[in-house]
């Protein structure tokens, strides 16, 4: 007899643990999110023309938008990442690298 137990099927997630112990599990990006990621790249390129402080706020907002795609349904803001979770630019760089690895791992996984 064959069986499919939907309770056993889990989407891959990227677990983010913040310094204060809060945890969120990022979901794989949807097609719409991938399109938004491409738009974010264009926005990131435009940030080079902004004053440093203004550009940094925009960077935090972009990463918060990405991290808000999570199992817990938590919506994050750039201010949350900066003030509540004390993320610095090196944290954002580490997140970016891990997120790219996460997406590439899903894309290359066998179905």
Backbone bond lengths (Angstrom), bond angles and torsions (degrees), N, CA, C in turn:
res aa  C-N    CA-C-N  psi(-1)  N-CA   C-N-CA  omega(-1)  CA-C   N-CA-C  phi
1 X - - - 1.433 - - 1.539 108.25 -
2 X 1.339 115.98 137.13 1.457 121.82 176.96 1.524 108.91 -96.56
3 X 1.304 115.17 151.30 1.458 119.48 -178.36 1.525 109.28 -146.92
4 X 1.301 115.63 146.52 1.461 121.64 173.17 1.521 107.65 -129.23
5 X 1.302 115.13 115.17 1.466 121.05 179.57 1.522 107.78 -103.20
6 X 1.331 116.89 105.44 1.455 121.41 -177.49 1.529 112.57 -63.95
7 X 1.302 116.93 -21.95 1.469 119.93 177.77 1.522 111.34 -67.40
8 X 1.323 116.59 -23.62 1.459 120.74 -176.63 1.538 112.45 -87.73
9 X 1.327 116.91 -10.92 1.460 120.58 -177.99 1.521 109.23 -88.73
10 X 1.300 115.35 122.43 1.463 120.08 -179.78 1.522 109.72 -127.55
11 X 1.315 114.73 139.23 1.454 119.76 173.98 1.524 108.75 -74.37
12 X 1.316 115.82 149.77 1.464 116.84 173.13 1.528 109.13 -66.97
13 X 1.294 116.99 144.89 1.462 121.64 177.78 1.524 109.24 -134.24
14 X 1.310 114.40 159.82 1.455 121.22 173.36 1.521 106.10 -111.20
15 X 1.318 116.23 111.94 1.457 121.66 -177.59 1.524 109.82 -81.36
16 X 1.326 115.69 124.66 1.458 121.97 176.63 1.522 108.50 -112.19
17 X 1.305 117.11 122.64 1.460 122.49 177.24 1.518 107.70 -113.87
18 X 1.317 115.19 120.30 1.460 120.96 -178.66 1.522 110.25 -88.40
19 X 1.310 115.14 163.35 1.462 121.92 -176.31 1.531 112.65 -55.31
20 X 1.342 117.63 -33.54 1.466 120.59 -178.63 1.531 112.60 -83.16
21 X 1.332 117.53 1.69 1.458 122.03 178.30 1.523 114.57 97.27
22 X 1.339 118.22 -10.60 1.465 120.57 176.34 1.523 109.37 -61.60
23 X 1.335 115.93 143.08 1.458 121.55 -178.65 1.529 108.79 -130.46
24 X 1.323 115.64 136.40 1.455 120.82 168.83 1.520 107.73 -130.45
25 X 1.320 115.06 154.03 1.458 121.80 179.36 1.518 107.75 -116.14
26 X 1.328 115.81 105.19 1.460 120.25 -179.37 1.524 109.86 -70.96
27 X 1.320 114.36 139.44 1.461 121.78 177.95 1.522 110.27 -90.75
28 X 1.320 116.97 158.93 1.467 118.84 174.59 1.529 109.74 -61.25
29 X 1.311 116.82 145.29 1.458 118.90 179.89 1.526 111.98 -68.54
30 X 1.323 115.90 143.30 1.463 121.70 174.36 1.529 108.51 -80.70
31 X 1.336 116.83 174.76 1.463 120.64 175.97 1.523 109.63 -58.31
32 X 1.327 116.51 -42.77 1.460 120.74 178.59 1.513 111.74 -62.01
33 X 1.323 116.29 -39.32 1.468 120.73 179.05 1.525 110.45 -66.78
34 X 1.332 117.25 -38.18 1.462 119.68 177.99 1.529 110.63 -63.26
35 X 1.332 116.34 -39.90 1.468 119.98 176.37 1.532 109.63 -63.69
36 X 1.331 116.09 -40.17 1.462 120.84 178.66 1.528 110.38 -65.29
37 X 1.324 117.15 -36.02 1.463 120.75 177.56 1.524 111.12 -61.72
38 X 1.318 115.86 -40.27 1.464 119.58 177.76 1.527 110.13 -64.38
39 X 1.326 116.43 -41.53 1.463 120.29 177.13 1.531 110.37 -63.97
40 X 1.339 116.55 -37.68 1.456 120.81 178.49 1.524 110.73 -62.36
41 X 1.317 116.84 -36.26 1.466 119.65 179.13 1.523 109.42 -62.28
42 X 1.333 116.17 -42.60 1.468 119.85 177.55 1.533 110.08 -63.10
43 X 1.346 116.33 -41.82 1.466 120.21 178.09 1.529 110.41 -62.58
44 X 1.321 116.54 -41.23 1.465 120.77 -179.86 1.528 110.10 -62.36
45 X 1.322 116.74 -39.02 1.461 120.16 178.28 1.527 110.87 -63.54
46 X 1.345 116.80 -36.92 1.466 121.33 179.21 1.532 111.78 -68.72
47 X 1.327 116.71 -25.24 1.465 120.75 -177.53 1.525 111.87 -62.97
48 X 1.297 116.60 -22.75 1.469 119.78 -178.98 1.528 111.50 -63.08
49 X 1.336 116.20 -21.34 1.459 120.01 -179.18 1.526 113.33 -92.15
50 X 1.321 117.65 -3.40 1.462 121.59 -178.30 1.530 110.55 -94.17
51 X 1.338 116.22 157.15 1.478 118.39 172.76 1.531 109.31 -59.01
52 X 1.328 116.50 148.73 1.466 122.12 -173.91 1.527 113.90 -50.02
53 X 1.331 117.29 -48.65 1.468 120.62 -176.06 1.525 111.01 -65.05
54 X 1.316 117.33 -42.56 1.465 121.56 179.62 1.532 110.38 -65.88
55 X 1.316 116.34 -41.38 1.461 120.96 179.21 1.524 110.70 -63.85
56 X 1.324 116.85 -41.08 1.457 120.72 -178.98 1.527 111.63 -63.60
57 X 1.323 117.20 -40.59 1.465 120.26 176.56 1.526 110.65 -60.87
58 X 1.308 117.13 -40.62 1.463 121.71 -179.88 1.532 110.76 -66.59
59 X 1.324 116.56 -38.29 1.466 121.10 178.03 1.529 109.81 -62.11
60 X 1.325 117.05 -45.79 1.460 120.34 178.31 1.527 110.64 -60.23
61 X 1.323 117.12 -41.11 1.466 120.91 178.47 1.524 111.92 -62.55
62 X 1.329 116.86 -41.23 1.467 120.61 179.60 1.531 111.45 -64.05
63 X 1.319 116.66 -44.31 1.464 119.64 179.61 1.527 111.58 -68.90
64 X 1.321 117.09 -35.60 1.464 120.15 176.90 1.520 110.74 -62.62
65 X 1.320 116.47 -38.65 1.464 120.29 178.07 1.530 110.51 -61.66
66 X 1.311 116.82 -42.09 1.469 120.75 177.41 1.527 111.41 -63.19
67 X 1.329 115.94 -48.01 1.466 120.77 -176.45 1.525 112.65 -68.07
68 X 1.313 116.95 -17.85 1.472 120.82 -179.45 1.527 112.45 -74.16
69 X 1.319 118.04 -7.80 1.469 122.17 174.93 1.530 107.10 -88.35
70 X 1.342 115.64 80.23 1.465 119.76 -173.23 1.524 111.43 -136.99
71 X 1.335 115.16 158.90 1.474 122.16 -179.42 1.519 112.63 -60.59
72 X 1.307 116.64 -33.16 1.462 120.91 -174.85 1.532 112.44 -75.54
73 X 1.327 117.15 -14.37 1.457 120.32 -178.34 1.519 113.17 75.03
74 X 1.322 116.81 21.34 1.463 122.10 -179.02 1.530 108.54 -83.70
75 X 1.328 115.81 126.34 1.460 120.76 174.91 1.521 108.07 -97.47
76 X 1.310 115.37 122.18 1.460 121.45 -178.58 1.526 110.15 -104.70
77 X 1.315 115.35 154.00 1.456 121.92 174.15 1.526 108.40 -118.29
78 X 1.302 115.16 165.02 1.459 119.32 175.39 1.517 111.17 -59.46
79 X 1.329 115.86 -36.87 1.464 120.16 178.67 1.528 110.72 -64.38
80 X 1.345 117.45 -38.48 1.468 120.49 176.22 1.530 110.45 -58.00
81 X 1.330 115.72 -47.50 1.462 119.31 -177.47 1.520 111.11 -62.66
82 X 1.312 116.06 -39.67 1.456 120.96 -176.10 1.525 112.49 -79.62
83 X 1.332 117.03 -49.98 1.467 120.94 -172.02 1.527 112.51 -90.78
84 X 1.313 117.20 -50.42 1.470 120.69 -176.26 1.535 111.92 -73.02
85 X 1.331 116.15 -43.85 1.464 119.86 -174.96 1.531 113.50 -101.53
86 X 1.320 117.60 -3.68 1.470 123.27 175.13 1.530 113.38 55.58
87 X 1.328 116.82 36.93 1.459 119.23 178.59 1.523 109.83 -76.68
88 X 1.290 115.52 135.01 1.464 123.21 177.63 1.523 108.50 -104.10
89 X 1.315 116.38 173.82 1.468 119.31 -177.09 1.530 111.80 -61.16
90 X 1.321 118.37 -33.17 1.471 118.91 178.56 1.535 110.89 -68.51
91 X 1.337 117.68 -29.20 1.468 120.42 174.57 1.525 109.86 -67.50
92 X 1.332 116.47 -42.41 1.463 120.47 -179.87 1.523 110.94 -64.29
93 X 1.317 116.28 -38.36 1.470 120.01 177.28 1.526 110.61 -64.67
94 X 1.324 116.96 -42.64 1.467 120.91 178.01 1.523 110.35 -63.31
95 X 1.339 116.96 -41.48 1.458 120.62 177.70 1.526 110.46 -61.98
96 X 1.316 116.58 -47.40 1.465 120.87 -179.22 1.528 110.39 -55.75
97 X 1.319 116.93 -47.22 1.461 121.20 -179.29 1.526 111.60 -62.98
98 X 1.325 116.75 -43.66 1.469 120.56 -179.14 1.524 110.83 -68.66
99 X 1.337 117.10 -37.69 1.460 120.90 178.99 1.533 110.59 -64.58
100 X 1.321 117.31 -42.33 1.467 121.08 177.00 1.525 109.80 -60.83
101 X 1.317 116.38 -43.81 1.478 121.35 177.72 1.528 110.44 -61.28
102 X 1.318 117.34 -41.85 1.463 123.73 178.71 1.534 110.56 -60.25
103 X 1.323 116.50 -49.24 1.467 121.06 -179.05 1.527 110.77 -65.96
104 X 1.309 117.17 -42.32 1.460 120.47 178.90 1.527 111.31 -64.38
105 X 1.335 116.83 -37.53 1.460 120.53 177.69 1.521 112.22 -63.73
106 X 1.312 116.41 -38.45 1.468 120.58 177.15 1.518 110.51 -68.61
107 X 1.324 115.96 -44.04 1.467 121.12 -178.37 1.531 112.38 -62.93
108 X 1.328 116.19 -35.27 1.456 119.23 -178.01 1.523 114.51 -91.62
109 X 1.338 117.41 -4.10 1.471 120.65 -179.20 1.521 110.68 -69.03
110 X 1.300 115.09 144.45 1.464 120.23 176.80 1.513 109.11 -74.74
111 X 1.320 115.88 138.94 1.470 120.52 178.04 1.497 111.64 -80.61
